[in-house]
Amino acid sequence: MCSTQQLLNKVAKSPARLTGKVTPSFYDIKIIPDIAAATFCGEETITLYLQEAVSVIVIHAAELTISKAVLRNDAGSSFISTVSFDEEKQQALISLEGSAGPGEWFLHLSFQGILNNRLRGFYRSSFRDADGSEKLIATTKFEPSDARRAFPCFDEPEFKAVFQISLLVDKGLTAISNSPINSEREMEGGKKLVSFAPSLKMSSYLVAYVVGDFSASEPVFTKSSVPIRVCCVPGKKHLTAYALKWAKFSIDFFADYFGIDYQGAKLDLIAIPDFASGAMENFGAITFRETALLLDETQATHAELMRVAEVVCHENAHMWFGDLVTMDWWNGLWLNEAFATFMAALAVQAFMPSWKFFEGFNIFKAGAMRIDGLHSSRSIEFPVESPEDARAMFDVLTYEKGCAILRMLELYIGEEVFRQGCATYMKRHACLNTETADLWNALAEAVRNAGLSIPVDELMDTWVFQQGFPLVSVERAESEGVIILRQRPFRYLDEGSTPQGLWYVPIAIRAGTSDGIIEKVFLLKQTEQRFYVGENLKWIVINADGQGFYRVSYADELAQQLLSHLSELSAPERFNLASDLWAATQAGHLTLDAYLARLRIVLSEETDSHVFALAINSIGYLRRICAAGGPEHFNDLVNLAKQLFEPALIRLGWEPKASESPQDAELRASLVSTLGSLGEKSCCQKVESLWKQYLSDRKSVSTNLLPALVETTASHGDASCYDQMLKLKESASTPQEETRFLFALSHFRHPELIERTLASSLNGQIRVQDVPQMIRSLFLNPTGGLATWNFVKAHWDKMVATIPLQGIIRLCDGITALVNPELEPELKEFFATHNIKGNEKALAQNLETLTIANRFLLREREQLGSVLAKNTR
């Protein structure tokens, strides 16, 4: 395991980082965009402090030209400088005609750049107005290292400074930046100069400015009287109320949690038609993809409501974790993203407890464990040398695993102790940069103040600086009431060597005895430890309430007892039981036959949507295995799914009930989608009837059920149905509805329709922001995987040239669906020569995931038919 200091030493050696001998404190920036021409120019004065005499100042710049560079100070000294570029390091070298001594200096630069179409830096977006005319927007997205594409800067998190922005724009356009507008002045040529107040001291990647035709909601105000608005393109202002409600609640919630008011003078949440990620936490001017912000509460599904709520809360949490206190370098990205994910979960749970957010988060935690069980996984905190490395850190290990271990720590040391530690960290390091050790110190202080003896730093270093997680096995000891716990790293693939690793594992235990239920918490610190639980055990569950980031393997006797007492387990405990069984099956520790037998028991009386979601996921996996193993197994798989899921659908019924929970509504849709996609006859007949009903009366079908109807209809649809979905997309009244019908195209299975969708992904008919997910969905299409692979191979260079790196990473996730041992060598050979920097780790994980599926197929192929047939009797 790498310690904190060892990792910092690795990072410090990175040649991509600036020396820190020249540091900025203030930027005065004027930007003049020419949106129609896709160019911009600008000028800036950066207040610098030189720690020693220098003859060259190194600053970040990419895709910029610098036409003028002058360095001066208040004493009257001035240097006219020449500029050269190191394209590989994305740096401008400003060579002085002499040497500037230590102290404060002012660097004046004039520069020019392009408004690119790659959704990074300063780029162009577009939308169509009510008349169908195209309107252009100029907007920014800088994280992690694209501010350098908009203005020359010290583009690393540690170089915090104050930014004062001015924008010279057309009179009829709206200009938004991090701070409130200080002044607007009319200029010649139909222009206006919009000047903004100085910003909070912040990192360059948090700077934002947006220019275009925007409407703003009426503001709501925080407890401390800060106005919050939602900004969007014209015609969509009626979709802002829901986000405003969550924005106000979460800002006030976090202010109370940390004991620090939001530090901005205003907060704008801005919906951008073209956006590479879900949202970006620019201080005071958060930018969003439209589907993550704009929503009609009366037409949205529960999943869509949760999505907007979670994203708004996540970005607002960044106003503290990330913006006010910022990691020193990108290796510590988890200090931003894991905490924002965790804090958003707390806020959503507080505002809507009926949503049971942390129970639902177990699905995302399982997704992180799927990656973290790979040999190609990485530690949460990982050496980052280049901007490309930094982009690769935005993954489930940073977000979901990071959130999960924070939740595990919070419950172990106590929620109030954890809150106090976070508040201390925030107050102590406001407007500064931190390392992970700073957080441990604050939490350890809170632990000591509470009179607890918990080694926070030792405990958490085992989770943050070490890849993977433990498999905890449990068995009875020879002594009555004593159990033996052992830990070893969990891996899906046995590569011939015993994996190394040791964690400090908070073990929560709940057990049934003849005297009642007992609950205990232990800290497993060794490879093997014995714990006294209590006598006369009837059953025992490890990872009680399901919040630990580890898997459990029960001795046969204990496993059978647990399966006989499922009614005693909470929904998260049942979820973890099913999740651990499925992971063991994928790893070859449990046969498919044994898994299906136990899954039947788990689902026999199950009502929880999250447990069913896991079972549905495993059936989807088996579908790909069956497709590769031979079509003769498909009918048995359909019958198996029918037997597993139809009883729950009958119990729920097809029509929503007034008293049902949001989870029941989600479960109904998932069951219909699964059975319908498989082609189960009675389900498809009902879907066909409801789809006709929907087309004649859009309000006659439950909103939560609609996505399942769309997917099933498309899965069995023809060319006329395809055109119908396109028309529904064009007439959509909300971003969610438009997205629903857009991605319906990826479910059509006729070869010519698959080819049509593939062509649309690169001919401009589909927005660049949506192309990666569309390609990924086509990989998952039961009849589209090979065609999609051939298309990607043929157009790889064009995709790399037009799709942002994070999109390429997302797109490549789809190759995990290409289960076919004969195809795997071709995939590996292609990516050995067609990988791109920053995609290496994610691609290795995708290829390893594919290997796991192919080995599953080879392991089960001979008995696959008999196992499926046996489990459908």
Residue, then its C-alpha position, 0 to 999 in steps of 0.5 A: m500500500c502506498s502511503t500519503q507521503q509516498l504518493l505525494n513524492k511521486v506526484a512532485k516528480s511530474p514534469a508536467r507541473l509548474t515550478g511554483k516559483v512564479t505564482p498568480s494572485f489576480y487576473d484582470i481578463k477581457i474576452i471578445p468572442d466572435i461567435a459566428a466566426a468561432t474565434f475570440c481574442g482577449e487581453e489580460t493582466i496577471t498580478l504575479y509574485l516572483q520568489e526569485a529572479v527569473s528570465v523566463i516565465v512559464i505559463h499554460a496555453a493551448e490552442l492560443t496565440i499570444s501576440k503581445a507580452v509585457l512584464r512591468n512593476d510599480a517601480g517602473s521596470s518593464f520587459i517586452s518579451t518574446v513568446s515560444f510554445d511547448e506544445e506537448k506540455q501545453q505551455a507558453l515560455i515568456s522570455l524576458e529581455g533581461s532578468a526580473g527580480p523577486g517581488e510583485w509584477f504585472l504580466h500583460l498578455s494579448f491573445q487569440g483563440i478558437l471557439n472549438n466544437r469539442l465541448r472543452g475550453f471556450y467552445r460553441s453550443s447551439f439550439r433552435d429557437a421557436d421559429g426553427s432558426e439556429k442560435l449560437i452560444a459561447t460557453t466554457k468548460f475548464e475542468p480539469s485543465d482546459a482554462r489554458r484553451a481560453f486564456p493563458c494562465f497558471d492552470e493547476p489547482e494549487f495556483k488560486a487567484v482572484f479573477q475579474i472578468s469582462l466580456l465584450v458581446d453583442k447588445g442583445l446577448t446575455a453574459i454570465s460569469n462567476s460573479p455578479i455584474n458590476s457594470e454594463r457599458e454600450m460600445e461601438g458597433g452594437k456591442k456592450l462591455v459587461s464587467f463582473a465583480p472580482s471572484l472568490k479566490m479560486s483555481s483556474y478550472l472553476v472560472a466560467y463565462v457564458v454568452g448567448d440568448f438566455s432567459a433567467s428564472e426569478p431568483v429564490f434566496t438562501k437563508s443568508s439572502v444570496p439570490i439563486r437563479v436558473c438560466c436557460v435558452p428561451g422557451k424553457k424557463h417553465l422547466t426551472a422550478y424543480a431545480l430551484k427548489w433543490a438548489k435553495f434547500s441544498i445550499d442552506f443544508f450545506a451552510d448549516y452542515f459546515g457552519i459556513d455560509y455560501q461565500g458567493a454573492k449570487l449563484d446561477l445554475i445554467a443549462i447548456p444545450d451541448f455539454a460534455s458531462g452532467a454538470m460543472e461546479n464553476f463557483g457562482a456559475i454552475t453549468f449543466r447539461e439540460t437533462a440534469l437541470l431542466l425538468d417538468e415535475t409533472q411529466a418526469t419519472h422518479a429516476e429523472l426527478m432523482r437525477v436532477a435533485e442529485v446533480v443539483c445537490h452534488e454541484n452545490a456541495h462543490m461550492w464548499f468541497g472543491d471550490l472553497v477548499t480545493m485539492d492541491w493536485w489532481n491525485g486528490l480529486w476524490l476530495n472534491e468528487a467523493f465528498a460532493t457525491f456523499m454530501a449530495a446523498l445526505a442532502v437528498q436523504a434529508f429532503m426526501p427520506s421516502w426516496k431511501f437514497f442511500e439504499g439506492f446508492n448500493i446499486f452504484k456502490a456495486g458498480a464501483m466494486r465491479i471495477d475495483g475487483l479487477h486487477s486493472s483497478r487503481s487506488i482512489e488516490f493515484p499518481v497523476e502526471s499529466p492533464e490526460d491522466a487527470r481526465a481519467m480520474f473522473d470515474v466510479l472509483t473517485y465518485e462512487k467508491g470514494c462516497a461509499i468509504l466516506r459513508m462507511l467511516e461516517l457510520y463507524i465514527g458517528e454522524e455528528v463526529f464526522r460532521q464536526g471533522c468536516a466543518t473543522y477541515m472546511k474552516r481551517h482550509a477555506c480558500l486554500n489547497t489541501e492534501t488528504a492528510d489534512l482531512w484525516n487530521a481534522l477528522a482525527e481531532a473530532v474523534r479525539n474530542a468525542g473521547l473515541s480511540i479510532p486511528v482515522d488516518e491508518l484506517m482510511d489510508t488502507w482504503v484510499f491508497q490501496q486498490g481493491f477491497p476485501l472479501v471477508s469470509v465468516e465461519r463459526a469457531e469451535s467456541e460457542g458464540v465465537i466467529i472467525l473472520r478472514q480477509r483477502p483481496f477480492r478479484y474476479l480473475d485468478e491469475g495464479s498468484t495470491p493477491q496481497g492487501l490488508w484493510y482496516v475493515p469496520i465490521a457491523i454485525r447483526a445476529g438472531t439468537s434465542d434471546g433476540i437480536i444483537e448488534k455489534v461493530f468490530l474493526l477487522k485489522q488482521t488477515e484473521q481475527r476471532f470475535y465473540v458475538g453471542e451464544n445460541l446463534k440462529w443466523i448472522v449477517i455481516n455488513a449489517d445495513g449494507q454500508g461496508f465496502y466489502r464482500v462477504s462469503y459465508a460458510d455453507e451452514l451460515a449461508q443456509q441459515l441466512l437464506s432461511h431467515l431472509s425476512e429478518l434482513s433489511a433490504p440493503e442486507r438482502f441486496n448485499l447478499a444477492s450482490d455477493l452471490w452474483a460476484a462469486t458466480q462471475a468469479g467462478h467461486l459459485t456455479l451458475d446453477a447454485y446462483l440461480a437456485r439461491l436467487r430464486i430463494v432471495l426473490s421468492e418473497e422480495t419486494d425491494s426494487h434494488v434487489f430486483a435491479l441486481a437480479i435483472n442485471s444478472i439476467g442481462y449478463l446471462r443474455r449476452i452469455c447465452a447469445a455467445g453460447g448459442p441461440e438454442h438457450f434463449n427460450d430457456l432464458v426467457n422462461l427463467a426471467k418470466q418465472l423470476f419476475e412475472p410474480a412481482l409484476i402481477r403483484l404490482g399490476w400494470e397500473p400505478k396505485a395511489s399509495e405505492s412508493p416511488q420504488d414500486a413505480e421503478l420496479r414495475a418499469s424495470l420488470v416490464s422493460t426486462l420481460g419486454s426486451l426479452g420478447e416475453k409474449s404476454c408482456c409484449q402484447k400488453v406493451e403494444s396495447l399501452w403504446k397505442q393508448y399512449l399515442s392516442d392520449r399522452k396522459s393515459v399512461s403512467t410517466n414512470l412506465l413510459p420508458a419501458l414502453v418506449e424501449t420494448t416498442a423500439s426493441h421489436g419495431d420496424a422502420s415506420c416505428y423508427d420514424q415515429m420515434l424520431k418525430l416524437k423526439e422532435s416534438a418533445s416538450t422537455p429535455q428528458e422526453e427528447t432524450r428518451f426518444l433519441f436513445a430509443l433509436s439504439h434499441f431497434r434490432h433490424p440491421e438497416l436501422i442499426e446502421r442508420t443510427l450508427a451513421s447518425s452518430l457521426n453526420g451531425q444528426i446527433r449532438v456530440q454530447d450524446v454520441p458516446q452514450m448512443i454508441r455504448s447503447l448500440f454495443l449493448n443492443p442484442t443484435g447490434g454489437l458486432a455492427t457497432w464494433n465494425f463501425v467504431k473500427a472504421h471511424w475510430d480516428k474521426m471519433v477521437a478527433t471529435i469526441p471529448l476524451q471522457g466521451i471516448i472512455r464512456l463509449c469504450d465501456g460498450i465493448t464489455a458486451l462483445v462476449n465472444p472468446e474468438l473476438e477478444p484477441e481482435l479487440k485487444e490487438f486493435f486497442a494495442t495500437h488505437n488507444i489514446k493517452g488518458n484512456e489506458k486504465a479505463l480501457a484495460q478495465n473494459l478488456e479485463t471485464l470482457t475476459i471475465a465474461n468470456r471465461f464465464l462462458l467457457r466455464e458454463r458453456e457445456q451445462l448452460g442449457s441444462v442449468l437454465a432448463k433445470n431452473t425453469r421447472 
